[in-house]
Amino acid sequence: MTASITQAKGAAPKRAAAKPKRSKAFKRENRTGWAFMAPFAILFAFVFLLPIIWAVYSSFFRQVSQGGGLYGGGELVNEFVGFQNFQYVITSGKFWTGVGHVLLYTVVQVPIMIIAALALAMVIDSFVVKHVTGFRLGYFLPYAIPGVVASIIWVYLYNGQISPIVKGLESIGIHVDFFANNVVIGSMANITTWTFTGYNMLIFLAALQAIPHDLYEAARIDGANGFQVAMKIKLPNVRGAALLAMLLSIVGTIQLFNEPQIMSTADPGISKAYTPMMMAMNTSQGTLTPSGDGPASAIAIVMALIAGLLAIVYTLAERKVNE
């Protein structure tokens, strides 16, 4: 009898452990945290999430004229067209020509900028440079200048009639046209490199300063010189920073807009669809056909997908190489 009772008790299901009750102080701290985060969350939703949602929504509409009779006119209304805007973007020769300009620009500009940023960071992190703060601030300062202002400055420096650079080169017999068809992408790349090299340098510098100094001391005990320390210790430990800098640079160059837009004021050869972002802006303003927010939003969404795809491909390739 006792055994059967014991078996029955053993067969009885175990009660779930009671969840600990949260104290009033914990709940109050939780509410306080959400209250502090609320302004950022609201602002983030208004300036980032809602525009993306609106762009996706508007990409399925196109402005068409209704009414007006035989002689045209009428009123522009938004009409649901499904995926026609995306079909227009994917089959547009102007769009893919602009993508080609951006890809060529990325291949030329990004490696030069990353190598220059890494070299500057390595020099600042070495024992050669004194007064590091001044050099770090000087290299970073161009990033503090708005991109439009930087582009205007360089367009002045590229202008053959007033540029001190062009006139100085001509005085020694070198004639340069920074707006020539085979040079203009390099001129744009120079503006971006001048602006963002200091920013990427800080990424590399932070990674270098996070390396344990014990590794340096062990290398010097083993007889390694400064060059060997840089090649064998510093470079392998900044791979993560290099990946971050490359990803940010690729995504940034896909959005190329300021440089060609400002340079187009001095170079008529730069068309309104020279890059996809210029094409999107001029489409929304009605200077390209089809016009309106719908086709412009479709261009932006397709470019966002291309940027994401390139970032994924680069990340997978980088991981494959490092395995």
Secondary structure, 3 states (H helix, E strand, C coil): CHHHHHHHHHHCCCCCCCCCCCCHHHHHHHHHHHHHHHHHHHHHHHHHHHHHHHHHHHCCEEEEEECCHHHCCCEEEEEECCCHHHHHHHCCHHHHHHHHHHHHHHHHHHHHHHHHHHHHHHHHHCCCCCCHHHHHHHHHHHHHCCHHHHHHHHHHHHCCCCCHHHHHHHHCCCCCCCCCCCCHHHHHHHHHHHHHHHHHHHHHHHHHHCCCHHHHHHHHHCCCCHHHHHHHHHHHHHHHHHHHHHHHHHHHHHCCCHHHHHHCCCCCCCCCCCCHHHHHHHHHCCCCCCCCHHHHHHHHHHHHHHHHHHHHHHHHHHHHHHC
